Amino acid sequence: MPMKILKDAGAVPPEIEWFHERARLKAAVEATTDPSERQRLRLALIELEQKIALRLEALRSNASL
């Protein structure tokens, strides 16, 4: 039900925004040639993927997904 309310209001759930950010980070990792920048982006990507995984698991546990 909360997702329907967000959809009807024209708002995007945070999880969807996180998926878009993950795609941007993956593209940035592929595009960069600087090793230190690539490492920084990879760490940011790993943190975001963990955040997404934890959120989706919480939704599954609460039967909200």
mmCIF file of the N, C-alpha and C atoms, coordinates in Angstrom:
data_MODEL
# 
_entry.id   MODEL 
# 
loop_
_atom_site.group_PDB 
_atom_site.id 
_atom_site.type_symbol 
_atom_site.label_atom_id 
_atom_site.label_alt_id 
_atom_site.label_comp_id 
_atom_site.label_asym_id 
_atom_site.label_entity_id 
_atom_site.label_seq_id 
_atom_site.pdbx_PDB_ins_code 
_atom_site.Cartn_x 
_atom_site.Cartn_y 
_atom_site.Cartn_z 
_atom_site.occupancy 
_atom_site.B_iso_or_equiv 
_atom_site.pdbx_formal_charge 
_atom_site.auth_seq_id 
_atom_site.auth_comp_id 
_atom_site.auth_asym_id 
_atom_site.auth_atom_id 
_atom_site.pdbx_PDB_model_num 
ATOM 1   N N  . MET A 1 1  ? 0.801  -1.194 0.000   1.00 0.00 ? 1  MET A N  1 
ATOM 2   C CA . MET A 1 1  ? 0.000  0.000  0.000   1.00 0.00 ? 1  MET A CA 1 
ATOM 3   C C  . MET A 1 1  ? 0.854  1.273  0.000   1.00 0.00 ? 1  MET A C  1 
ATOM 4   N N  . PRO A 1 2  ? 1.928  1.342  0.799   1.00 0.00 ? 2  PRO A N  1 
ATOM 5   C CA . PRO A 1 2  ? 2.727  2.570  0.783   1.00 0.00 ? 2  PRO A CA 1 
ATOM 6   C C  . PRO A 1 2  ? 3.292  2.881  -0.601  1.00 0.00 ? 2  PRO A C  1 
ATOM 7   N N  . MET A 1 3  ? 3.663  1.854  -1.359  1.00 0.00 ? 3  MET A N  1 
ATOM 8   C CA . MET A 1 3  ? 4.215  2.083  -2.693  1.00 0.00 ? 3  MET A CA 1 
ATOM 9   C C  . MET A 1 3  ? 3.153  2.670  -3.615  1.00 0.00 ? 3  MET A C  1 
ATOM 10  N N  . LYS A 1 4  ? 1.910  2.228  -3.477  1.00 0.00 ? 4  LYS A N  1 
ATOM 11  C CA . LYS A 1 4  ? 0.821  2.764  -4.293  1.00 0.00 ? 4  LYS A CA 1 
ATOM 12  C C  . LYS A 1 4  ? 0.581  4.227  -3.969  1.00 0.00 ? 4  LYS A C  1 
ATOM 13  N N  . ILE A 1 5  ? 0.649  4.582  -2.701  1.00 0.00 ? 5  ILE A N  1 
ATOM 14  C CA . ILE A 1 5  ? 0.472  5.976  -2.298  1.00 0.00 ? 5  ILE A CA 1 
ATOM 15  C C  . ILE A 1 5  ? 1.565  6.842  -2.912  1.00 0.00 ? 5  ILE A C  1 
ATOM 16  N N  . LEU A 1 6  ? 2.808  6.366  -2.848  1.00 0.00 ? 6  LEU A N  1 
ATOM 17  C CA . LEU A 1 6  ? 3.906  7.105  -3.458  1.00 0.00 ? 6  LEU A CA 1 
ATOM 18  C C  . LEU A 1 6  ? 3.707  7.245  -4.961  1.00 0.00 ? 6  LEU A C  1 
ATOM 19  N N  . LYS A 1 7  ? 3.306  6.161  -5.595  1.00 0.00 ? 7  LYS A N  1 
ATOM 20  C CA . LYS A 1 7  ? 3.104  6.183  -7.041  1.00 0.00 ? 7  LYS A CA 1 
ATOM 21  C C  . LYS A 1 7  ? 2.002  7.173  -7.416  1.00 0.00 ? 7  LYS A C  1 
ATOM 22  N N  . ASP A 1 8  ? 0.895  7.129  -6.679  1.00 0.00 ? 8  ASP A N  1 
ATOM 23  C CA . ASP A 1 8  ? -0.215 8.041  -6.958  1.00 0.00 ? 8  ASP A CA 1 
ATOM 24  C C  . ASP A 1 8  ? 0.180  9.496  -6.738  1.00 0.00 ? 8  ASP A C  1 
ATOM 25  N N  . ALA A 1 9  ? 1.099  9.730  -5.817  1.00 0.00 ? 9  ALA A N  1 
ATOM 26  C CA . ALA A 1 9  ? 1.551  11.094 -5.532  1.00 0.00 ? 9  ALA A CA 1 
ATOM 27  C C  . ALA A 1 9  ? 2.644  11.545 -6.509  1.00 0.00 ? 9  ALA A C  1 
ATOM 28  N N  . GLY A 1 10 ? 3.082  10.636 -7.371  1.00 0.00 ? 10 GLY A N  1 
ATOM 29  C CA . GLY A 1 10 ? 4.127  10.982 -8.328  1.00 0.00 ? 10 GLY A CA 1 
ATOM 30  C C  . GLY A 1 10 ? 5.527  10.935 -7.734  1.00 0.00 ? 10 GLY A C  1 
ATOM 31  N N  . ALA A 1 11 ? 5.655  10.368 -6.545  1.00 0.00 ? 11 ALA A N  1 
ATOM 32  C CA . ALA A 1 11 ? 6.965  10.258 -5.890  1.00 0.00 ? 11 ALA A CA 1 
ATOM 33  C C  . ALA A 1 11 ? 7.600  8.913  -6.224  1.00 0.00 ? 11 ALA A C  1 
ATOM 34  N N  . VAL A 1 12 ? 8.912  8.910  -6.244  1.00 0.00 ? 12 VAL A N  1 
ATOM 35  C CA . VAL A 1 12 ? 9.657  7.689  -6.527  1.00 0.00 ? 12 VAL A CA 1 
ATOM 36  C C  . VAL A 1 12 ? 10.160 7.116  -5.202  1.00 0.00 ? 12 VAL A C  1 
ATOM 37  N N  . PRO A 1 13 ? 9.959  5.805  -4.964  1.00 0.00 ? 13 PRO A N  1 
ATOM 38  C CA . PRO A 1 13 ? 10.496 5.205  -3.745  1.00 0.00 ? 13 PRO A CA 1 
ATOM 39  C C  . PRO A 1 13 ? 12.018 5.337  -3.705  1.00 0.00 ? 13 PRO A C  1 
ATOM 40  N N  . PRO A 1 14 ? 12.583 5.460  -2.514  1.00 0.00 ? 14 PRO A N  1 
ATOM 41  C CA . PRO A 1 14 ? 14.038 5.622  -2.425  1.00 0.00 ? 14 PRO A CA 1 
ATOM 42  C C  . PRO A 1 14 ? 14.805 4.470  -3.055  1.00 0.00 ? 14 PRO A C  1 
ATOM 43  N N  . GLU A 1 15 ? 14.246 3.276  -3.015  1.00 0.00 ? 15 GLU A N  1 
ATOM 44  C CA . GLU A 1 15 ? 14.932 2.120  -3.585  1.00 0.00 ? 15 GLU A CA 1 
ATOM 45  C C  . GLU A 1 15 ? 15.157 2.302  -5.088  1.00 0.00 ? 15 GLU A C  1 
ATOM 46  N N  . ILE A 1 16 ? 14.191 2.878  -5.771  1.00 0.00 ? 16 ILE A N  1 
ATOM 47  C CA . ILE A 1 16 ? 14.319 3.098  -7.216  1.00 0.00 ? 16 ILE A CA 1 
ATOM 48  C C  . ILE A 1 16 ? 15.422 4.114  -7.490  1.00 0.00 ? 16 ILE A C  1 
ATOM 49  N N  . GLU A 1 17 ? 15.465 5.164  -6.693  1.00 0.00 ? 17 GLU A N  1 
ATOM 50  C CA . GLU A 1 17 ? 16.544 6.154  -6.835  1.00 0.00 ? 17 GLU A CA 1 
ATOM 51  C C  . GLU A 1 17 ? 17.898 5.500  -6.596  1.00 0.00 ? 17 GLU A C  1 
ATOM 52  N N  . TRP A 1 18 ? 17.954 4.584  -5.631  1.00 0.00 ? 18 TRP A N  1 
ATOM 53  C CA . TRP A 1 18 ? 19.214 3.901  -5.340  1.00 0.00 ? 18 TRP A CA 1 
ATOM 54  C C  . TRP A 1 18 ? 19.652 3.032  -6.526  1.00 0.00 ? 18 TRP A C  1 
ATOM 55  N N  . PHE A 1 19 ? 18.702 2.390  -7.210  1.00 0.00 ? 19 PHE A N  1 
ATOM 56  C CA . PHE A 1 19 ? 19.041 1.589  -8.391  1.00 0.00 ? 19 PHE A CA 1 
ATOM 57  C C  . PHE A 1 19 ? 19.613 2.473  -9.495  1.00 0.00 ? 19 PHE A C  1 
ATOM 58  N N  . HIS A 1 20 ? 19.043 3.655  -9.665  1.00 0.00 ? 20 HIS A N  1 
ATOM 59  C CA . HIS A 1 20 ? 19.568 4.584  -10.668 1.00 0.00 ? 20 HIS A CA 1 
ATOM 60  C C  . HIS A 1 20 ? 20.974 5.054  -10.285 1.00 0.00 ? 20 HIS A C  1 
ATOM 61  N N  . GLU A 1 21 ? 21.182 5.341  -9.022  1.00 0.00 ? 21 GLU A N  1 
ATOM 62  C CA . GLU A 1 21 ? 22.502 5.759  -8.547  1.00 0.00 ? 21 GLU A CA 1 
ATOM 63  C C  . GLU A 1 21 ? 23.519 4.633  -8.737  1.00 0.00 ? 21 GLU A C  1 
ATOM 64  N N  . ARG A 1 22 ? 23.085 3.390  -8.495  1.00 0.00 ? 22 ARG A N  1 
ATOM 65  C CA . ARG A 1 22 ? 23.977 2.245  -8.694  1.00 0.00 ? 22 ARG A CA 1 
ATOM 66  C C  . ARG A 1 22 ? 24.418 2.163  -10.155 1.00 0.00 ? 22 ARG A C  1 
ATOM 67  N N  . ALA A 1 23 ? 23.493 2.378  -11.075 1.00 0.00 ? 23 ALA A N  1 
ATOM 68  C CA . ALA A 1 23 ? 23.838 2.354  -12.501 1.00 0.00 ? 23 ALA A CA 1 
ATOM 69  C C  . ALA A 1 23 ? 24.830 3.463  -12.836 1.00 0.00 ? 23 ALA A C  1 
ATOM 70  N N  . ARG A 1 24 ? 24.623 4.649  -12.265 1.00 0.00 ? 24 ARG A N  1 
ATOM 71  C CA . ARG A 1 24 ? 25.556 5.757  -12.512 1.00 0.00 ? 24 ARG A CA 1 
ATOM 72  C C  . ARG A 1 24 ? 26.946 5.437  -11.965 1.00 0.00 ? 24 ARG A C  1 
ATOM 73  N N  . LEU A 1 25 ? 27.001 4.861  -10.761 1.00 0.00 ? 25 LEU A N  1 
ATOM 74  C CA . LEU A 1 25 ? 28.292 4.512  -10.174 1.00 0.00 ? 25 LEU A CA 1 
ATOM 75  C C  . LEU A 1 25 ? 29.009 3.446  -10.998 1.00 0.00 ? 25 LEU A C  1 
ATOM 76  N N  . LYS A 1 26 ? 28.269 2.431  -11.461 1.00 0.00 ? 26 LYS A N  1 
ATOM 77  C CA . LYS A 1 26 ? 28.880 1.392  -12.292 1.00 0.00 ? 26 LYS A CA 1 
ATOM 78  C C  . LYS A 1 26 ? 29.474 1.993  -13.559 1.00 0.00 ? 26 LYS A C  1 
ATOM 79  N N  . ALA A 1 27 ? 28.743 2.896  -14.179 1.00 0.00 ? 27 ALA A N  1 
ATOM 80  C CA . ALA A 1 27 ? 29.237 3.545  -15.395 1.00 0.00 ? 27 ALA A CA 1 
ATOM 81  C C  . ALA A 1 27 ? 30.470 4.381  -15.090 1.00 0.00 ? 27 ALA A C  1 
ATOM 82  N N  . ALA A 1 28 ? 30.476 5.066  -13.949 1.00 0.00 ? 28 ALA A N  1 
ATOM 83  C CA . ALA A 1 28 ? 31.625 5.897  -13.580 1.00 0.00 ? 28 ALA A CA 1 
ATOM 84  C C  . ALA A 1 28 ? 32.855 5.036  -13.305 1.00 0.00 ? 28 ALA A C  1 
ATOM 85  N N  . VAL A 1 29 ? 32.664 3.887  -12.679 1.00 0.00 ? 29 VAL A N  1 
ATOM 86  C CA . VAL A 1 29 ? 33.783 2.975  -12.411 1.00 0.00 ? 29 VAL A CA 1 
ATOM 87  C C  . VAL A 1 29 ? 34.382 2.513  -13.742 1.00 0.00 ? 29 VAL A C  1 
ATOM 88  N N  . GLU A 1 30 ? 33.515 2.174  -14.682 1.00 0.00 ? 30 GLU A N  1 
ATOM 89  C CA . GLU A 1 30 ? 33.991 1.710  -15.991 1.00 0.00 ? 30 GLU A CA 1 
ATOM 90  C C  . GLU A 1 30 ? 34.726 2.814  -16.753 1.00 0.00 ? 30 GLU A C  1 
ATOM 91  N N  . ALA A 1 31 ? 34.273 4.061  -16.585 1.00 0.00 ? 31 ALA A N  1 
ATOM 92  C CA . ALA A 1 31 ? 34.798 5.160  -17.385 1.00 0.00 ? 31 ALA A CA 1 
ATOM 93  C C  . ALA A 1 31 ? 36.092 5.766  -16.849 1.00 0.00 ? 31 ALA A C  1 
ATOM 94  N N  . THR A 1 32 ? 36.327 5.664  -15.561 1.00 0.00 ? 32 THR A N  1 
ATOM 95  C CA . THR A 1 32 ? 37.495 6.338  -14.985 1.00 0.00 ? 32 THR A CA 1 
ATOM 96  C C  . THR A 1 32 ? 38.785 5.566  -15.255 1.00 0.00 ? 32 THR A C  1 
ATOM 97  N N  . THR A 1 33 ? 39.847 6.332  -15.413 1.00 0.00 ? 33 THR A N  1 
ATOM 98  C CA . THR A 1 33 ? 41.159 5.721  -15.622 1.00 0.00 ? 33 THR A CA 1 
ATOM 99  C C  . THR A 1 33 ? 42.072 5.936  -14.421 1.00 0.00 ? 33 THR A C  1 
ATOM 100 N N  . ASP A 1 34 ? 41.674 6.813  -13.510 1.00 0.00 ? 34 ASP A N  1 
ATOM 101 C CA . ASP A 1 34 ? 42.461 7.100  -12.316 1.00 0.00 ? 34 ASP A CA 1 
ATOM 102 C C  . ASP A 1 34 ? 42.234 5.998  -11.276 1.00 0.00 ? 34 ASP A C  1 
ATOM 103 N N  . PRO A 1 35 ? 43.281 5.270  -10.890 1.00 0.00 ? 35 PRO A N  1 
ATOM 104 C CA . PRO A 1 35 ? 43.120 4.160  -9.942  1.00 0.00 ? 35 PRO A CA 1 
ATOM 105 C C  . PRO A 1 35 ? 42.527 4.575  -8.588  1.00 0.00 ? 35 PRO A C  1 
ATOM 106 N N  . SER A 1 36 ? 42.934 5.707  -8.064  1.00 0.00 ? 36 SER A N  1 
ATOM 107 C CA . SER A 1 36 ? 42.402 6.117  -6.760  1.00 0.00 ? 36 SER A CA 1 
ATOM 108 C C  . SER A 1 36 ? 40.928 6.507  -6.871  1.00 0.00 ? 36 SER A C  1 
ATOM 109 N N  . GLU A 1 37 ? 40.554 7.138  -7.965  1.00 0.00 ? 37 GLU A N  1 
ATOM 110 C CA . GLU A 1 37 ? 39.145 7.496  -8.185  1.00 0.00 ? 37 GLU A CA 1 
ATOM 111 C C  . GLU A 1 37 ? 38.311 6.242  -8.403  1.00 0.00 ? 37 GLU A C  1 
ATOM 112 N N  . ARG A 1 38 ? 38.860 5.276  -9.132  1.00 0.00 ? 38 ARG A N  1 
ATOM 113 C CA . ARG A 1 38 ? 38.148 4.015  -9.352  1.00 0.00 ? 38 ARG A CA 1 
ATOM 114 C C  . ARG A 1 38 ? 37.915 3.293  -8.022  1.00 0.00 ? 38 ARG A C  1 
ATOM 115 N N  . GLN A 1 39 ? 38.912 3.297  -7.148  1.00 0.00 ? 39 GLN A N  1 
ATOM 116 C CA . GLN A 1 39 ? 38.761 2.651  -5.840  1.00 0.00 ? 39 GLN A CA 1 
ATOM 117 C C  . GLN A 1 39 ? 37.683 3.356  -5.016  1.00 0.00 ? 39 GLN A C  1 
ATOM 118 N N  . ARG A 1 40 ? 37.692 4.690  -5.048  1.00 0.00 ? 40 ARG A N  1 
ATOM 119 C CA . ARG A 1 40 ? 36.695 5.454  -4.302  1.00 0.00 ? 40 ARG A CA 1 
ATOM 120 C C  . ARG A 1 40 ? 35.286 5.150  -4.814  1.00 0.00 ? 40 ARG A C  1 
ATOM 121 N N  . LEU A 1 41 ? 35.136 5.089  -6.126  1.00 0.00 ? 41 LEU A N  1 
ATOM 122 C CA . LEU A 1 41 ? 33.834 4.783  -6.723  1.00 0.00 ? 41 LEU A CA 1 
ATOM 123 C C  . LEU A 1 41 ? 33.391 3.357  -6.418  1.00 0.00 ? 41 LEU A C  1 
ATOM 124 N N  . ARG A 1 42 ? 34.335 2.427  -6.438  1.00 0.00 ? 42 ARG A N  1 
ATOM 125 C CA . ARG A 1 42 ? 33.992 1.038  -6.113  1.00 0.00 ? 42 ARG A CA 1 
ATOM 126 C C  . ARG A 1 42 ? 33.507 0.911  -4.676  1.00 0.00 ? 42 ARG A C  1 
ATOM 127 N N  . LEU A 1 43 ? 34.173 1.607  -3.768  1.00 0.00 ? 43 LEU A N  1 
ATOM 128 C CA . LEU A 1 43 ? 33.734 1.573  -2.370  1.00 0.00 ? 43 LEU A CA 1 
ATOM 129 C C  . LEU A 1 43 ? 32.336 2.168  -2.215  1.00 0.00 ? 43 LEU A C  1 
ATOM 130 N N  . ALA A 1 44 ? 32.082 3.264  -2.907  1.00 0.00 ? 44 ALA A N  1 
ATOM 131 C CA . ALA A 1 44 ? 30.755 3.880  -2.860  1.00 0.00 ? 44 ALA A CA 1 
ATOM 132 C C  . ALA A 1 44 ? 29.709 2.922  -3.437  1.00 0.00 ? 44 ALA A C  1 
ATOM 133 N N  . LEU A 1 45 ? 30.064 2.224  -4.505  1.00 0.00 ? 45 LEU A N  1 
ATOM 134 C CA . LEU A 1 45 ? 29.161 1.257  -5.116  1.00 0.00 ? 45 LEU A CA 1 
ATOM 135 C C  . LEU A 1 45 ? 28.867 0.095  -4.177  1.00 0.00 ? 45 LEU A C  1 
ATOM 136 N N  . ILE A 1 46 ? 29.886 -0.419 -3.518  1.00 0.00 ? 46 ILE A N  1 
ATOM 137 C CA . ILE A 1 46 ? 29.702 -1.514 -2.566  1.00 0.00 ? 46 ILE A CA 1 
ATOM 138 C C  . ILE A 1 46 ? 28.790 -1.086 -1.421  1.00 0.00 ? 46 ILE A C  1 
ATOM 139 N N  . GLU A 1 47 ? 29.020 0.100  -0.897  1.00 0.00 ? 47 GLU A N  1 
ATOM 140 C CA . GLU A 1 47 ? 28.181 0.598  0.199   1.00 0.00 ? 47 GLU A CA 1 
ATOM 141 C C  . GLU A 1 47 ? 26.729 0.738  -0.245  1.00 0.00 ? 47 GLU A C  1 
ATOM 142 N N  . LEU A 1 48 ? 26.519 1.252  -1.435  1.00 0.00 ? 48 LEU A N  1 
ATOM 143 C CA . LEU A 1 48 ? 25.163 1.421  -1.945  1.00 0.00 ? 48 LEU A CA 1 
ATOM 144 C C  . LEU A 1 48 ? 24.491 0.073  -2.178  1.00 0.00 ? 48 LEU A C  1 
ATOM 145 N N  . GLU A 1 49 ? 25.219 -0.882 -2.718  1.00 0.00 ? 49 GLU A N  1 
ATOM 146 C CA . GLU A 1 49 ? 24.647 -2.212 -2.941  1.00 0.00 ? 49 GLU A CA 1 
ATOM 147 C C  . GLU A 1 49 ? 24.277 -2.884 -1.620  1.00 0.00 ? 49 GLU A C  1 
ATOM 148 N N  . GLN A 1 50 ? 25.074 -2.676 -0.584  1.00 0.00 ? 50 GLN A N  1 
ATOM 149 C CA . GLN A 1 50 ? 24.729 -3.215 0.733   1.00 0.00 ? 50 GLN A CA 1 
ATOM 150 C C  . GLN A 1 50 ? 23.471 -2.548 1.278   1.00 0.00 ? 50 GLN A C  1 
ATOM 151 N N  . LYS A 1 51 ? 23.372 -1.247 1.091   1.00 0.00 ? 51 LYS A N  1 
ATOM 152 C CA . LYS A 1 51 ? 22.198 -0.501 1.535   1.00 0.00 ? 51 LYS A CA 1 
ATOM 153 C C  . LYS A 1 51 ? 20.940 -1.027 0.835   1.00 0.00 ? 51 LYS A C  1 
ATOM 154 N N  . ILE A 1 52 ? 21.042 -1.241 -0.475  1.00 0.00 ? 52 ILE A N  1 
ATOM 155 C CA . ILE A 1 52 ? 19.912 -1.762 -1.238  1.00 0.00 ? 52 ILE A CA 1 
ATOM 156 C C  . ILE A 1 52 ? 19.533 -3.159 -0.751  1.00 0.00 ? 52 ILE A C  1 
ATOM 157 N N  . ALA A 1 53 ? 20.522 -4.010 -0.572  1.00 0.00 ? 53 ALA A N  1 
ATOM 158 C CA . ALA A 1 53 ? 20.261 -5.383 -0.135  1.00 0.00 ? 53 ALA A CA 1 
ATOM 159 C C  . ALA A 1 53 ? 19.593 -5.414 1.235   1.00 0.00 ? 53 ALA A C  1 
ATOM 160 N N  . LEU A 1 54 ? 20.075 -4.590 2.150   1.00 0.00 ? 54 LEU A N  1 
ATOM 161 C CA . LEU A 1 54 ? 19.476 -4.556 3.488   1.00 0.00 ? 54 LEU A CA 1 
ATOM 162 C C  . LEU A 1 54 ? 18.037 -4.046 3.442   1.00 0.00 ? 54 LEU A C  1 
ATOM 163 N N  . ARG A 1 55 ? 17.798 -3.030 2.640   1.00 0.00 ? 55 ARG A N  1 
ATOM 164 C CA . ARG A 1 55 ? 16.449 -2.476 2.536   1.00 0.00 ? 55 ARG A CA 1 
ATOM 165 C C  . ARG A 1 55 ? 15.491 -3.484 1.923   1.00 0.00 ? 55 ARG A C  1 
ATOM 166 N N  . LEU A 1 56 ? 15.916 -4.155 0.846   1.00 0.00 ? 56 LEU A N  1 
ATOM 167 C CA . LEU A 1 56 ? 15.053 -5.150 0.221   1.00 0.00 ? 56 LEU A CA 1 
ATOM 168 C C  . LEU A 1 56 ? 14.783 -6.323 1.150   1.00 0.00 ? 56 LEU A C  1 
ATOM 169 N N  . GLU A 1 57 ? 15.776 -6.723 1.914   1.00 0.00 ? 57 GLU A N  1 
ATOM 170 C CA . GLU A 1 57 ? 15.576 -7.809 2.881   1.00 0.00 ? 57 GLU A CA 1 
ATOM 171 C C  . GLU A 1 57 ? 14.589 -7.384 3.960   1.00 0.00 ? 57 GLU A C  1 
ATOM 172 N N  . ALA A 1 58 ? 14.685 -6.150 4.420   1.00 0.00 ? 58 ALA A N  1 
ATOM 173 C CA . ALA A 1 58 ? 13.753 -5.641 5.423   1.00 0.00 ? 58 ALA A CA 1 
ATOM 174 C C  . ALA A 1 58 ? 12.335 -5.617 4.863   1.00 0.00 ? 58 ALA A C  1 
ATOM 175 N N  . LEU A 1 59 ? 12.176 -5.219 3.611   1.00 0.00 ? 59 LEU A N  1 
ATOM 176 C CA . LEU A 1 59 ? 10.861 -5.202 3.000   1.00 0.00 ? 59 LEU A CA 1 
ATOM 177 C C  . LEU A 1 59 ? 10.309 -6.610 2.878   1.00 0.00 ? 59 LEU A C  1 
ATOM 178 N N  . ARG A 1 60 ? 11.156 -7.555 2.491   1.00 0.00 ? 60 ARG A N  1 
ATOM 179 C CA . ARG A 1 60 ? 10.710 -8.952 2.378   1.00 0.00 ? 60 ARG A CA 1 
ATOM 180 C C  . ARG A 1 60 ? 10.298 -9.494 3.744   1.00 0.00 ? 60 ARG A C  1 
ATOM 181 N N  . SER A 1 61 ? 11.060 -9.182 4.770   1.00 0.00 ? 61 SER A N  1 
ATOM 182 C CA . SER A 1 61 ? 10.761 -9.670 6.120   1.00 0.00 ? 61 SER A CA 1 
ATOM 183 C C  . SER A 1 61 ? 9.447  -9.131 6.636   1.00 0.00 ? 61 SER A C  1 
ATOM 184 N N  . ASN A 1 62 ? 9.129  -7.902 6.248   1.00 0.00 ? 62 ASN A N  1 
ATOM 185 C CA . ASN A 1 62 ? 7.890  -7.278 6.691   1.00 0.00 ? 62 ASN A CA 1 
ATOM 186 C C  . ASN A 1 62 ? 6.731  -7.584 5.746   1.00 0.00 ? 62 ASN A C  1 
ATOM 187 N N  . ALA A 1 63 ? 6.980  -8.407 4.749   1.00 0.00 ? 63 ALA A N  1 
ATOM 188 C CA . ALA A 1 63 ? 5.978  -8.771 3.748   1.00 0.00 ? 63 ALA A CA 1 
ATOM 189 C C  . ALA A 1 63 ? 5.425  -7.549 3.044   1.00 0.00 ? 63 ALA A C  1 
ATOM 190 N N  . SER A 1 64 ? 6.254  -6.539 2.866   1.00 0.00 ? 64 SER A N  1 
ATOM 191 C CA . SER A 1 64 ? 5.828  -5.335 2.177   1.00 0.00 ? 64 SER A CA 1 
ATOM 192 C C  . SER A 1 64 ? 6.219  -5.360 0.711   1.00 0.00 ? 64 SER A C  1 
ATOM 193 N N  . LEU A 1 65 ? 6.919  -6.375 0.319   1.00 0.00 ? 65 LEU A N  1 
ATOM 194 C CA . LEU A 1 65 ? 7.400  -6.430 -1.060  1.00 0.00 ? 65 LEU A CA 1 
ATOM 195 C C  . LEU A 1 65 ? 6.765  -7.594 -1.777  1.00 0.00 ? 65 LEU A C  1 
# 
